[in-house]
């Protein structure tokens, strides 16, 4: 039961984090920051934080897995089904 509670808490934190990031993203776009510039800055900030937490090797391993995950649509919010 404790494991389920931990997973639920993590899922809630992820939803809250995404909501905060979406709000900040929308505000930056409204202020005139180009989406691609914002995306690069967000990636830099995220990777830097992950490196501080887990180290360069672990983050490099994560980065290697990204192309396949991207191609599978794991990060695609609006999918077109044909």
mmCIF file of the N, C-alpha and C atoms, coordinates in Angstrom:
data_MODEL
# 
_entry.id   MODEL 
# 
loop_
_atom_site.group_PDB 
_atom_site.id 
_atom_site.type_symbol 
_atom_site.label_atom_id 
_atom_site.label_alt_id 
_atom_site.label_comp_id 
_atom_site.label_asym_id 
_atom_site.label_entity_id 
_atom_site.label_seq_id 
_atom_site.pdbx_PDB_ins_code 
_atom_site.Cartn_x 
_atom_site.Cartn_y 
_atom_site.Cartn_z 
_atom_site.occupancy 
_atom_site.B_iso_or_equiv 
_atom_site.pdbx_formal_charge 
_atom_site.auth_seq_id 
_atom_site.auth_comp_id 
_atom_site.auth_asym_id 
_atom_site.auth_atom_id 
_atom_site.pdbx_PDB_model_num 
ATOM 1   N N  . UNK A 1 1  ? 0.804  -1.194 0.000   1.00 0.00 ? 1  UNK A N  1 
ATOM 2   C CA . UNK A 1 1  ? 0.000  0.000  0.000   1.00 0.00 ? 1  UNK A CA 1 
ATOM 3   C C  . UNK A 1 1  ? 0.852  1.265  0.000   1.00 0.00 ? 1  UNK A C  1 
ATOM 4   N N  . UNK A 1 2  ? 1.940  1.255  0.754   1.00 0.00 ? 2  UNK A N  1 
ATOM 5   C CA . UNK A 1 2  ? 2.799  2.435  0.816   1.00 0.00 ? 2  UNK A CA 1 
ATOM 6   C C  . UNK A 1 2  ? 3.396  2.743  -0.550  1.00 0.00 ? 2  UNK A C  1 
ATOM 7   N N  . UNK A 1 3  ? 3.724  1.687  -1.309  1.00 0.00 ? 3  UNK A N  1 
ATOM 8   C CA . UNK A 1 3  ? 4.274  1.855  -2.655  1.00 0.00 ? 3  UNK A CA 1 
ATOM 9   C C  . UNK A 1 3  ? 3.270  2.571  -3.553  1.00 0.00 ? 3  UNK A C  1 
ATOM 10  N N  . UNK A 1 4  ? 1.977  2.180  -3.473  1.00 0.00 ? 4  UNK A N  1 
ATOM 11  C CA . UNK A 1 4  ? 0.930  2.827  -4.255  1.00 0.00 ? 4  UNK A CA 1 
ATOM 12  C C  . UNK A 1 4  ? 0.792  4.290  -3.864  1.00 0.00 ? 4  UNK A C  1 
ATOM 13  N N  . UNK A 1 5  ? 0.887  4.570  -2.578  1.00 0.00 ? 5  UNK A N  1 
ATOM 14  C CA . UNK A 1 5  ? 0.799  5.940  -2.085  1.00 0.00 ? 5  UNK A CA 1 
ATOM 15  C C  . UNK A 1 5  ? 1.960  6.780  -2.608  1.00 0.00 ? 5  UNK A C  1 
ATOM 16  N N  . UNK A 1 6  ? 3.158  6.202  -2.614  1.00 0.00 ? 6  UNK A N  1 
ATOM 17  C CA . UNK A 1 6  ? 4.331  6.904  -3.141  1.00 0.00 ? 6  UNK A CA 1 
ATOM 18  C C  . UNK A 1 6  ? 4.166  7.196  -4.626  1.00 0.00 ? 6  UNK A C  1 
ATOM 19  N N  . UNK A 1 7  ? 3.673  6.209  -5.381  1.00 0.00 ? 7  UNK A N  1 
ATOM 20  C CA . UNK A 1 7  ? 3.466  6.399  -6.817  1.00 0.00 ? 7  UNK A CA 1 
ATOM 21  C C  . UNK A 1 7  ? 2.425  7.474  -7.084  1.00 0.00 ? 7  UNK A C  1 
ATOM 22  N N  . UNK A 1 8  ? 1.371  7.487  -6.289  1.00 0.00 ? 8  UNK A N  1 
ATOM 23  C CA . UNK A 1 8  ? 0.331  8.500  -6.437  1.00 0.00 ? 8  UNK A CA 1 
ATOM 24  C C  . UNK A 1 8  ? 0.888  9.887  -6.141  1.00 0.00 ? 8  UNK A C  1 
ATOM 25  N N  . UNK A 1 9  ? 1.680  9.994  -5.095  1.00 0.00 ? 9  UNK A N  1 
ATOM 26  C CA . UNK A 1 9  ? 2.280  11.278 -4.740  1.00 0.00 ? 9  UNK A CA 1 
ATOM 27  C C  . UNK A 1 9  ? 3.221  11.759 -5.845  1.00 0.00 ? 9  UNK A C  1 
ATOM 28  N N  . UNK A 1 10 ? 4.003  10.864 -6.409  1.00 0.00 ? 10 UNK A N  1 
ATOM 29  C CA . UNK A 1 10 ? 4.908  11.225 -7.500  1.00 0.00 ? 10 UNK A CA 1 
ATOM 30  C C  . UNK A 1 10 ? 4.105  11.675 -8.716  1.00 0.00 ? 10 UNK A C  1 
ATOM 31  N N  . UNK A 1 11 ? 3.040  10.955 -9.048  1.00 0.00 ? 11 UNK A N  1 
ATOM 32  C CA . UNK A 1 11 ? 2.199  11.324 -10.188 1.00 0.00 ? 11 UNK A CA 1 
ATOM 33  C C  . UNK A 1 11 ? 1.574  12.700 -9.981  1.00 0.00 ? 11 UNK A C  1 
ATOM 34  N N  . UNK A 1 12 ? 1.128  12.989 -8.771  1.00 0.00 ? 12 UNK A N  1 
ATOM 35  C CA . UNK A 1 12 ? 0.548  14.300 -8.465  1.00 0.00 ? 12 UNK A CA 1 
ATOM 36  C C  . UNK A 1 12 ? 1.594  15.401 -8.594  1.00 0.00 ? 12 UNK A C  1 
ATOM 37  N N  . UNK A 1 13 ? 2.804  15.141 -8.124  1.00 0.00 ? 13 UNK A N  1 
ATOM 38  C CA . UNK A 1 13 ? 3.877  16.127 -8.245  1.00 0.00 ? 13 UNK A CA 1 
ATOM 39  C C  . UNK A 1 13 ? 4.235  16.367 -9.708  1.00 0.00 ? 13 UNK A C  1 
ATOM 40  N N  . UNK A 1 14 ? 4.243  15.311 -10.512 1.00 0.00 ? 14 UNK A N  1 
ATOM 41  C CA . UNK A 1 14 ? 4.534  15.469 -11.946 1.00 0.00 ? 14 UNK A CA 1 
ATOM 42  C C  . UNK A 1 14 ? 3.469  16.314 -12.627 1.00 0.00 ? 14 UNK A C  1 
ATOM 43  N N  . UNK A 1 15 ? 2.198  16.072 -12.292 1.00 0.00 ? 15 UNK A N  1 
ATOM 44  C CA . UNK A 1 15 ? 1.116  16.880 -12.873 1.00 0.00 ? 15 UNK A CA 1 
ATOM 45  C C  . UNK A 1 15 ? 1.256  18.343 -12.462 1.00 0.00 ? 15 UNK A C  1 
ATOM 46  N N  . UNK A 1 16 ? 1.549  18.584 -11.198 1.00 0.00 ? 16 UNK A N  1 
ATOM 47  C CA . UNK A 1 16 ? 1.709  19.957 -10.714 1.00 0.00 ? 16 UNK A CA 1 
ATOM 48  C C  . UNK A 1 16 ? 2.902  20.627 -11.387 1.00 0.00 ? 16 UNK A C  1 
ATOM 49  N N  . UNK A 1 17 ? 4.001  19.899 -11.509 1.00 0.00 ? 17 UNK A N  1 
ATOM 50  C CA . UNK A 1 17 ? 5.195  20.459 -12.146 1.00 0.00 ? 17 UNK A CA 1 
ATOM 51  C C  . UNK A 1 17 ? 4.905  20.828 -13.594 1.00 0.00 ? 17 UNK A C  1 
ATOM 52  N N  . UNK A 1 18 ? 4.214  19.950 -14.313 1.00 0.00 ? 18 UNK A N  1 
ATOM 53  C CA . UNK A 1 18 ? 3.887  20.245 -15.706 1.00 0.00 ? 18 UNK A CA 1 
ATOM 54  C C  . UNK A 1 18 ? 2.960  21.446 -15.805 1.00 0.00 ? 18 UNK A C  1 
ATOM 55  N N  . UNK A 1 19 ? 2.037  21.579 -14.870 1.00 0.00 ? 19 UNK A N  1 
ATOM 56  C CA . UNK A 1 19 ? 1.144  22.738 -14.869 1.00 0.00 ? 19 UNK A CA 1 
ATOM 57  C C  . UNK A 1 19 ? 1.931  24.031 -14.654 1.00 0.00 ? 19 UNK A C  1 
ATOM 58  N N  . UNK A 1 20 ? 2.876  24.026 -13.715 1.00 0.00 ? 20 UNK A N  1 
ATOM 59  C CA . UNK A 1 20 ? 3.714  25.206 -13.489 1.00 0.00 ? 20 UNK A CA 1 
ATOM 60  C C  . UNK A 1 20 ? 4.537  25.541 -14.727 1.00 0.00 ? 20 UNK A C  1 
ATOM 61  N N  . UNK A 1 21 ? 5.133  24.527 -15.324 1.00 0.00 ? 21 UNK A N  1 
ATOM 62  C CA . UNK A 1 21 ? 5.962  24.757 -16.506 1.00 0.00 ? 21 UNK A CA 1 
ATOM 63  C C  . UNK A 1 21 ? 5.132  25.255 -17.682 1.00 0.00 ? 21 UNK A C  1 
ATOM 64  N N  . UNK A 1 22 ? 3.947  24.710 -17.854 1.00 0.00 ? 22 UNK A N  1 
ATOM 65  C CA . UNK A 1 22 ? 3.068  25.149 -18.940 1.00 0.00 ? 22 UNK A CA 1 
ATOM 66  C C  . UNK A 1 22 ? 2.674  26.606 -18.755 1.00 0.00 ? 22 UNK A C  1 
ATOM 67  N N  . UNK A 1 23 ? 2.379  26.979 -17.528 1.00 0.00 ? 23 UNK A N  1 
ATOM 68  C CA . UNK A 1 23 ? 2.020  28.371 -17.243 1.00 0.00 ? 23 UNK A CA 1 
ATOM 69  C C  . UNK A 1 23 ? 3.195  29.309 -17.536 1.00 0.00 ? 23 UNK A C  1 
ATOM 70  N N  . UNK A 1 24 ? 4.383  28.940 -17.092 1.00 0.00 ? 24 UNK A N  1 
ATOM 71  C CA . UNK A 1 24 ? 5.569  29.764 -17.342 1.00 0.00 ? 24 UNK A CA 1 
ATOM 72  C C  . UNK A 1 24 ? 5.870  29.830 -18.841 1.00 0.00 ? 24 UNK A C  1 
ATOM 73  N N  . UNK A 1 25 ? 5.699  28.703 -19.518 1.00 0.00 ? 25 UNK A N  1 
ATOM 74  C CA . UNK A 1 25 ? 5.938  28.638 -20.965 1.00 0.00 ? 25 UNK A CA 1 
ATOM 75  C C  . UNK A 1 25 ? 4.999  29.602 -21.690 1.00 0.00 ? 25 UNK A C  1 
ATOM 76  N N  . UNK A 1 26 ? 3.711  29.520 -21.375 1.00 0.00 ? 26 UNK A N  1 
ATOM 77  C CA . UNK A 1 26 ? 2.724  30.385 -22.017 1.00 0.00 ? 26 UNK A CA 1 
ATOM 78  C C  . UNK A 1 26 ? 3.019  31.856 -21.750 1.00 0.00 ? 26 UNK A C  1 
ATOM 79  N N  . UNK A 1 27 ? 3.439  32.164 -20.538 1.00 0.00 ? 27 UNK A N  1 
ATOM 80  C CA . UNK A 1 27 ? 3.775  33.549 -20.193 1.00 0.00 ? 27 UNK A CA 1 
ATOM 81  C C  . UNK A 1 27 ? 4.978  34.037 -20.996 1.00 0.00 ? 27 UNK A C  1 
ATOM 82  N N  . UNK A 1 28 ? 5.992  33.201 -21.131 1.00 0.00 ? 28 UNK A N  1 
ATOM 83  C CA . UNK A 1 28 ? 7.182  33.577 -21.901 1.00 0.00 ? 28 UNK A CA 1 
ATOM 84  C C  . UNK A 1 28 ? 6.836  33.801 -23.371 1.00 0.00 ? 28 UNK A C  1 
ATOM 85  N N  . UNK A 1 29 ? 6.002  32.939 -23.933 1.00 0.00 ? 29 UNK A N  1 
ATOM 86  C CA . UNK A 1 29 ? 5.568  33.094 -25.324 1.00 0.00 ? 29 UNK A CA 1 
ATOM 87  C C  . UNK A 1 29 ? 4.800  34.407 -25.474 1.00 0.00 ? 29 UNK A C  1 
ATOM 88  N N  . UNK A 1 30 ? 3.926  34.705 -24.521 1.00 0.00 ? 30 UNK A N  1 
ATOM 89  C CA . UNK A 1 30 ? 3.153  35.947 -24.554 1.00 0.00 ? 30 UNK A CA 1 
ATOM 90  C C  . UNK A 1 30 ? 4.056  37.170 -24.471 1.00 0.00 ? 30 UNK A C  1 
ATOM 91  N N  . UNK A 1 31 ? 5.212  37.029 -23.828 1.00 0.00 ? 31 UNK A N  1 
ATOM 92  C CA . UNK A 1 31 ? 6.176  38.128 -23.717 1.00 0.00 ? 31 UNK A CA 1 
ATOM 93  C C  . UNK A 1 31 ? 7.059  38.248 -24.959 1.00 0.00 ? 31 UNK A C  1 
ATOM 94  N N  . UNK A 1 32 ? 6.860  37.357 -25.926 1.00 0.00 ? 32 UNK A N  1 
ATOM 95  C CA . UNK A 1 32 ? 7.582  37.474 -27.192 1.00 0.00 ? 32 UNK A CA 1 
ATOM 96  C C  . UNK A 1 32 ? 8.792  36.575 -27.357 1.00 0.00 ? 32 UNK A C  1 
ATOM 97  N N  . UNK A 1 33 ? 9.024  35.675 -26.428 1.00 0.00 ? 33 UNK A N  1 
ATOM 98  C CA . UNK A 1 33 ? 10.148 34.748 -26.577 1.00 0.00 ? 33 UNK A CA 1 
ATOM 99  C C  . UNK A 1 33 ? 9.748  33.677 -27.581 1.00 0.00 ? 33 UNK A C  1 
ATOM 100 N N  . UNK A 1 34 ? 10.610 33.451 -28.566 1.00 0.00 ? 34 UNK A N  1 
ATOM 101 C CA . UNK A 1 34 ? 10.339 32.455 -29.599 1.00 0.00 ? 34 UNK A CA 1 
ATOM 102 C C  . UNK A 1 34 ? 10.306 31.053 -28.982 1.00 0.00 ? 34 UNK A C  1 
ATOM 103 N N  . UNK A 1 35 ? 9.360  30.221 -29.411 1.00 0.00 ? 35 UNK A N  1 
ATOM 104 C CA . UNK A 1 35 ? 9.239  28.878 -28.834 1.00 0.00 ? 35 UNK A CA 1 
ATOM 105 C C  . UNK A 1 35 ? 10.504 28.034 -28.923 1.00 0.00 ? 35 UNK A C  1 
ATOM 106 N N  . UNK A 1 36 ? 11.237 28.114 -30.038 1.00 0.00 ? 36 UNK A N  1 
ATOM 107 C CA . UNK A 1 36 ? 12.451 27.292 -30.150 1.00 0.00 ? 36 UNK A CA 1 
ATOM 108 C C  . UNK A 1 36 ? 13.543 27.770 -29.202 1.00 0.00 ? 36 UNK A C  1 
ATOM 109 N N  . UNK A 1 37 ? 13.628 29.074 -28.974 1.00 0.00 ? 37 UNK A N  1 
ATOM 110 C CA . UNK A 1 37 ? 14.604 29.604 -28.018 1.00 0.00 ? 37 UNK A CA 1 
ATOM 111 C C  . UNK A 1 37 ? 14.222 29.173 -26.604 1.00 0.00 ? 37 UNK A C  1 
ATOM 112 N N  . UNK A 1 38 ? 12.954 29.250 -26.303 1.00 0.00 ? 38 UNK A N  1 
ATOM 113 C CA . UNK A 1 38 ? 12.463 28.821 -24.996 1.00 0.00 ? 38 UNK A CA 1 
ATOM 114 C C  . UNK A 1 38 ? 12.720 27.330 -24.785 1.00 0.00 ? 38 UNK A C  1 
ATOM 115 N N  . UNK A 1 39 ? 12.483 26.537 -25.819 1.00 0.00 ? 39 UNK A N  1 
ATOM 116 C CA . UNK A 1 39 ? 12.700 25.091 -25.716 1.00 0.00 ? 39 UNK A CA 1 
ATOM 117 C C  . UNK A 1 39 ? 14.164 24.768 -25.448 1.00 0.00 ? 39 UNK A C  1 
ATOM 118 N N  . UNK A 1 40 ? 15.071 25.434 -26.155 1.00 0.00 ? 40 UNK A N  1 
ATOM 119 C CA . UNK A 1 40 ? 16.497 25.190 -25.920 1.00 0.00 ? 40 UNK A CA 1 
ATOM 120 C C  . UNK A 1 40 ? 16.903 25.592 -24.501 1.00 0.00 ? 40 UNK A C  1 
ATOM 121 N N  . UNK A 1 41 ? 16.386 26.717 -24.029 1.00 0.00 ? 41 UNK A N  1 
ATOM 122 C CA . UNK A 1 41 ? 16.693 27.146 -22.662 1.00 0.00 ? 41 UNK A CA 1 
ATOM 123 C C  . UNK A 1 41 ? 16.132 26.152 -21.642 1.00 0.00 ? 41 UNK A C  1 
ATOM 124 N N  . UNK A 1 42 ? 14.935 25.644 -21.897 1.00 0.00 ? 42 UNK A N  1 
ATOM 125 C CA . UNK A 1 42 ? 14.326 24.670 -20.983 1.00 0.00 ? 42 UNK A CA 1 
ATOM 126 C C  . UNK A 1 42 ? 15.121 23.369 -20.964 1.00 0.00 ? 42 UNK A C  1 
ATOM 127 N N  . UNK A 1 43 ? 15.559 22.915 -22.134 1.00 0.00 ? 43 UNK A N  1 
ATOM 128 C CA . UNK A 1 43 ? 16.384 21.703 -22.194 1.00 0.00 ? 43 UNK A CA 1 
ATOM 129 C C  . UNK A 1 43 ? 17.691 21.900 -21.438 1.00 0.00 ? 43 UNK A C  1 
ATOM 130 N N  . UNK A 1 44 ? 18.324 23.054 -21.629 1.00 0.00 ? 44 UNK A N  1 
ATOM 131 C CA . UNK A 1 44 ? 19.571 23.340 -20.925 1.00 0.00 ? 44 UNK A CA 1 
ATOM 132 C C  . UNK A 1 44 ? 19.347 23.309 -19.413 1.00 0.00 ? 44 UNK A C  1 
ATOM 133 N N  . UNK A 1 45 ? 18.285 23.977 -18.965 1.00 0.00 ? 45 UNK A N  1 
ATOM 134 C CA . UNK A 1 45 ? 17.996 24.016 -17.527 1.00 0.00 ? 45 UNK A CA 1 
ATOM 135 C C  . UNK A 1 45 ? 17.708 22.616 -16.989 1.00 0.00 ? 45 UNK A C  1 
ATOM 136 N N  . UNK A 1 46 ? 16.917 21.846 -17.728 1.00 0.00 ? 46 UNK A N  1 
ATOM 137 C CA . UNK A 1 46 ? 16.572 20.497 -17.271 1.00 0.00 ? 46 UNK A CA 1 
ATOM 138 C C  . UNK A 1 46 ? 17.799 19.600 -17.220 1.00 0.00 ? 46 UNK A C  1 
ATOM 139 N N  . UNK A 1 47 ? 18.606 19.609 -18.282 1.00 0.00 ? 47 UNK A N  1 
ATOM 140 C CA . UNK A 1 47 ? 19.796 18.759 -18.309 1.00 0.00 ? 47 UNK A CA 1 
ATOM 141 C C  . UNK A 1 47 ? 20.789 19.174 -17.229 1.00 0.00 ? 47 UNK A C  1 
ATOM 142 N N  . UNK A 1 48 ? 20.960 20.471 -17.028 1.00 0.00 ? 48 UNK A N  1 
ATOM 143 C CA . UNK A 1 48 ? 21.876 20.948 -15.987 1.00 0.00 ? 48 UNK A CA 1 
ATOM 144 C C  . UNK A 1 48 ? 21.438 20.471 -14.609 1.00 0.00 ? 48 UNK A C  1 
ATOM 145 N N  . UNK A 1 49 ? 20.136 20.554 -14.346 1.00 0.00 ? 49 UNK A N  1 
ATOM 146 C CA . UNK A 1 49 ? 19.620 20.111 -13.052 1.00 0.00 ? 49 UNK A CA 1 
ATOM 147 C C  . UNK A 1 49 ? 19.778 18.602 -12.884 1.00 0.00 ? 49 UNK A C  1 
ATOM 148 N N  . UNK A 1 50 ? 19.483 17.848 -13.933 1.00 0.00 ? 50 UNK A N  1 
ATOM 149 C CA . UNK A 1 50 ? 19.652 16.393 -13.865 1.00 0.00 ? 50 UNK A CA 1 
ATOM 150 C C  . UNK A 1 50 ? 21.111 16.011 -13.634 1.00 0.00 ? 50 UNK A C  1 
ATOM 151 N N  . UNK A 1 51 ? 22.031 16.721 -14.285 1.00 0.00 ? 51 UNK A N  1 
ATOM 152 C CA . UNK A 1 51 ? 23.460 16.446 -14.094 1.00 0.00 ? 51 UNK A CA 1 
ATOM 153 C C  . UNK A 1 51 ? 23.864 16.740 -12.656 1.00 0.00 ? 51 UNK A C  1 
ATOM 154 N N  . UNK A 1 52 ? 23.372 17.844 -12.106 1.00 0.00 ? 52 UNK A N  1 
ATOM 155 C CA . UNK A 1 52 ? 23.666 18.150 -10.696 1.00 0.00 ? 52 UNK A CA 1 
ATOM 156 C C  . UNK A 1 52 ? 23.175 17.043 -9.768  1.00 0.00 ? 52 UNK A C  1 
ATOM 157 N N  . UNK A 1 53 ? 22.039 16.440 -10.114 1.00 0.00 ? 53 UNK A N  1 
ATOM 158 C CA . UNK A 1 53 ? 21.433 15.414 -9.264  1.00 0.00 ? 53 UNK A CA 1 
ATOM 159 C C  . UNK A 1 53 ? 22.024 14.030 -9.484  1.00 0.00 ? 53 UNK A C  1 
ATOM 160 N N  . UNK A 1 54 ? 22.181 13.634 -10.757 1.00 0.00 ? 54 UNK A N  1 
ATOM 161 C CA . UNK A 1 54 ? 22.539 12.245 -11.073 1.00 0.00 ? 54 UNK A CA 1 
ATOM 162 C C  . UNK A 1 54 ? 23.929 12.061 -11.669 1.00 0.00 ? 54 UNK A C  1 
ATOM 163 N N  . UNK A 1 55 ? 24.552 13.150 -12.120 1.00 0.00 ? 55 UNK A N  1 
ATOM 164 C CA . UNK A 1 55 ? 25.871 13.053 -12.731 1.00 0.00 ? 55 UNK A CA 1 
ATOM 165 C C  . UNK A 1 55 ? 25.800 12.951 -14.247 1.00 0.00 ? 55 UNK A C  1 
ATOM 166 N N  . UNK A 1 56 ? 26.924 13.268 -14.869 1.00 0.00 ? 56 UNK A N  1 
ATOM 167 C CA . UNK A 1 56 ? 26.982 13.332 -16.329 1.00 0.00 ? 56 UNK A CA 1 
ATOM 168 C C  . UNK A 1 56 ? 26.744 11.981 -16.994 1.00 0.00 ? 56 UNK A C  1 
ATOM 169 N N  . UNK A 1 57 ? 27.313 10.912 -16.456 1.00 0.00 ? 57 UNK A N  1 
ATOM 170 C CA . UNK A 1 57 ? 27.158 9.599  -17.087 1.00 0.00 ? 57 UNK A CA 1 
ATOM 171 C C  . UNK A 1 57 ? 25.697 9.152  -17.116 1.00 0.00 ? 57 UNK A C  1 
ATOM 172 N N  . UNK A 1 58 ? 25.002 9.312  -16.019 1.00 0.00 ? 58 UNK A N  1 
ATOM 173 C CA . UNK A 1 58 ? 23.595 8.903  -15.964 1.00 0.00 ? 58 UNK A CA 1 
ATOM 174 C C  . UNK A 1 58 ? 22.748 9.721  -16.929 1.00 0.00 ? 58 UNK A C  1 
ATOM 175 N N  . UNK A 1 59 ? 23.014 11.015 -17.014 1.00 0.00 ? 59 UNK A N  1 
ATOM 176 C CA . UNK A 1 59 ? 22.243 11.873 -17.912 1.00 0.00 ? 59 UNK A CA 1 
ATOM 177 C C  . UNK A 1 59 ? 22.593 11.564 -19.365 1.00 0.00 ? 59 UNK A C  1 
ATOM 178 N N  . UNK A 1 60 ? 23.849 11.259 -19.640 1.00 0.00 ? 60 UNK A N  1 
ATOM 179 C CA . UNK A 1 60 ? 24.239 10.856 -20.994 1.00 0.00 ? 60 UNK A CA 1 
ATOM 180 C C  . UNK A 1 60 ? 23.511 9.575  -21.392 1.00 0.00 ? 60 UNK A C  1 
ATOM 181 N N  . UNK A 1 61 ? 23.388 8.630  -20.466 1.00 0.00 ? 61 UNK A N  1 
ATOM 182 C CA . UNK A 1 61 ? 22.642 7.397  -20.746 1.00 0.00 ? 61 UNK A CA 1 
ATOM 183 C C  . UNK A 1 61 ? 21.175 7.705  -21.043 1.00 0.00 ? 61 UNK A C  1 
ATOM 184 N N  . UNK A 1 62 ? 20.596 8.621  -20.288 1.00 0.00 ? 62 UNK A N  1 
ATOM 185 C CA . UNK A 1 62 ? 19.221 9.040  -20.542 1.00 0.00 ? 62 UNK A CA 1 
ATOM 186 C C  . UNK A 1 62 ? 19.103 9.657  -21.934 1.00 0.00 ? 62 UNK A C  1 
ATOM 187 N N  . UNK A 1 63 ? 20.045 10.527 -22.276 1.00 0.00 ? 63 UNK A N  1 
ATOM 188 C CA . UNK A 1 63 ? 20.006 11.213 -23.564 1.00 0.00 ? 63 UNK A CA 1 
ATOM 189 C C  . UNK A 1 63 ? 20.083 10.233 -24.733 1.00 0.00 ? 63 UNK A C  1 
ATOM 190 N N  . UNK A 1 64 ? 20.825 9.155  -24.564 1.00 0.00 ? 64 UNK A N  1 
ATOM 191 C CA . UNK A 1 64 ? 20.944 8.149  -25.623 1.00 0.00 ? 64 UNK A CA 1 
ATOM 192 C C  . UNK A 1 64 ? 19.589 7.499  -25.902 1.00 0.00 ? 64 UNK A C  1 
ATOM 193 N N  . UNK A 1 65 ? 18.747 7.400  -24.886 1.00 0.00 ? 65 UNK A N  1 
ATOM 194 C CA . UNK A 1 65 ? 17.437 6.759  -25.058 1.00 0.00 ? 65 UNK A CA 1 
ATOM 195 C C  . UNK A 1 65 ? 16.401 7.692  -25.687 1.00 0.00 ? 65 UNK A C  1 
ATOM 196 N N  . UNK A 1 66 ? 16.694 8.972  -25.778 1.00 0.00 ? 66 UNK A N  1 
ATOM 197 C CA . UNK A 1 66 ? 15.691 9.932  -26.233 1.00 0.00 ? 66 UNK A CA 1 
ATOM 198 C C  . UNK A 1 66 ? 15.242 9.752  -27.684 1.00 0.00 ? 66 UNK A C  1 
ATOM 199 N N  . UNK A 1 67 ? 16.133 9.502  -28.652 1.00 0.00 ? 67 UNK A N  1 
ATOM 200 C CA . UNK A 1 67 ? 15.647 9.379  -30.035 1.00 0.00 ? 67 UNK A CA 1 
ATOM 201 C C  . UNK A 1 67 ? 14.542 8.333  -30.209 1.00 0.00 ? 67 UNK A C  1 
ATOM 202 N N  . UNK A 1 68 ? 14.715 7.153  -29.647 1.00 0.00 ? 68 UNK A N  1 
ATOM 203 C CA . UNK A 1 68 ? 13.688 6.113  -29.765 1.00 0.00 ? 68 UNK A CA 1 
ATOM 204 C C  . UNK A 1 68 ? 12.396 6.528  -29.067 1.00 0.00 ? 68 UNK A C  1 
ATOM 205 N N  . UNK A 1 69 ? 12.519 7.154  -27.918 1.00 0.00 ? 69 UNK A N  1 
ATOM 206 C CA . UNK A 1 69 ? 11.331 7.590  -27.178 1.00 0.00 ? 69 UNK A CA 1 
ATOM 207 C C  . UNK A 1 69 ? 10.586 8.681  -27.948 1.00 0.00 ? 69 UNK A C  1 
ATOM 208 N N  . UNK A 1 70 ? 11.329 9.571  -28.582 1.00 0.00 ? 70 UNK A N  1 
ATOM 209 C CA . UNK A 1 70 ? 10.716 10.629 -29.390 1.00 0.00 ? 70 UNK A CA 1 
ATOM 210 C C  . UNK A 1 70 ? 9.987  10.010 -30.574 1.00 0.00 ? 70 UNK A C  1 
ATOM 211 N N  . UNK A 1 71 ? 10.644 9.077  -31.260 1.00 0.00 ? 71 UNK A N  1 
ATOM 212 C CA . UNK A 1 71 ? 10.028 8.425  -32.421 1.00 0.00 ? 71 UNK A CA 1 
ATOM 213 C C  . UNK A 1 71 ? 8.777  7.632  -32.046 1.00 0.00 ? 71 UNK A C  1 
ATOM 214 N N  . UNK A 1 72 ? 8.719  7.098  -30.848 1.00 0.00 ? 72 UNK A N  1 
ATOM 215 C CA . UNK A 1 72 ? 7.534  6.370  -30.381 1.00 0.00 ? 72 UNK A CA 1 
ATOM 216 C C  . UNK A 1 72 ? 6.403  7.319  -29.973 1.00 0.00 ? 72 UNK A C  1 
ATOM 217 N N  . UNK A 1 73 ? 6.676  8.609  -29.973 1.00 0.00 ? 73 UNK A N  1 
ATOM 218 C CA . UNK A 1 73 ? 5.642  9.582  -29.639 1.00 0.00 ? 73 UNK A CA 1 
ATOM 219 C C  . UNK A 1 73 ? 5.480  9.851  -28.159 1.00 0.00 ? 73 UNK A C  1 
ATOM 220 N N  . UNK A 1 74 ? 6.455  9.445  -27.364 1.00 0.00 ? 74 UNK A N  1 
ATOM 221 C CA . UNK A 1 74 ? 6.336  9.595  -25.917 1.00 0.00 ? 74 UNK A CA 1 
ATOM 222 C C  . UNK A 1 74 ? 6.213  11.056 -25.478 1.00 0.00 ? 74 UNK A C  1 
ATOM 223 N N  . UNK A 1 75 ? 6.736  11.973 -26.284 1.00 0.00 ? 75 UNK A N  1 
ATOM 224 C CA . UNK A 1 75 ? 6.703  13.393 -25.928 1.00 0.00 ? 75 UNK A CA 1 
ATOM 225 C C  . UNK A 1 75 ? 5.764  14.197 -26.823 1.00 0.00 ? 75 UNK A C  1 
ATOM 226 N N  . UNK A 1 76 ? 5.007  13.513 -27.671 1.00 0.00 ? 76 UNK A N  1 
ATOM 227 C CA . UNK A 1 76 ? 4.094  14.181 -28.587 1.00 0.00 ? 76 UNK A CA 1 
ATOM 228 C C  . UNK A 1 76 ? 2.762  14.395 -27.885 1.00 0.00 ? 76 UNK A C  1 
ATOM 229 N N  . UNK A 1 77 ? 2.367  15.657 -27.763 1.00 0.00 ? 77 UNK A N  1 
ATOM 230 C CA . UNK A 1 77 ? 1.126  15.968 -27.065 1.00 0.00 ? 77 UNK A CA 1 
ATOM 231 C C  . UNK A 1 77 ? -0.084 15.889 -27.988 1.00 0.00 ? 77 UNK A C  1 
ATOM 232 N N  . UNK A 1 78 ? 0.093  16.280 -29.247 1.00 0.00 ? 78 UNK A N  1 
ATOM 233 C CA . UNK A 1 78 ? -1.015 16.267 -30.201 1.00 0.00 ? 78 UNK A CA 1 
ATOM 234 C C  . UNK A 1 78 ? -0.668 15.285 -31.309 1.00 0.00 ? 78 UNK A C  1 
ATOM 235 N N  . UNK A 1 79 ? -1.263 14.116 -31.252 1.00 0.00 ? 79 UNK A N  1 
ATOM 236 C CA . UNK A 1 79 ? -0.961 13.067 -32.223 1.00 0.00 ? 79 UNK A CA 1 
ATOM 237 C C  . UNK A 1 79 ? -1.992 13.062 -33.339 1.00 0.00 ? 79 UNK A C  1 
ATOM 238 N N  . UNK A 1 80 ? -1.509 12.814 -34.542 1.00 0.00 ? 80 UNK A N  1 
ATOM 239 C CA . UNK A 1 80 ? -2.381 12.634 -35.689 1.00 0.00 ? 80 UNK A CA 1 
ATOM 240 C C  . UNK A 1 80 ? -2.455 11.146 -35.979 1.00 0.00 ? 80 UNK A C  1 
ATOM 241 N N  . UNK A 1 81 ? -3.648 10.601 -35.930 1.00 0.00 ? 81 UNK A N  1 
ATOM 242 C CA . UNK A 1 81 ? -3.832 9.174  -36.202 1.00 0.00 ? 81 UNK A CA 1 
ATOM 243 C C  . UNK A 1 81 ? -4.399 9.043  -37.605 1.00 0.00 ? 81 UNK A C  1 
ATOM 244 N N  . UNK A 1 82 ? -3.709 8.241  -38.419 1.00 0.00 ? 82 UNK A N  1 
ATOM 245 C CA . UNK A 1 82 ? -4.153 8.077  -39.813 1.00 0.00 ? 82 UNK A CA 1 
ATOM 246 C C  . UNK A 1 82 ? -4.790 6.738  -40.025 1.00 0.00 ? 82 UNK A C  1 
# 
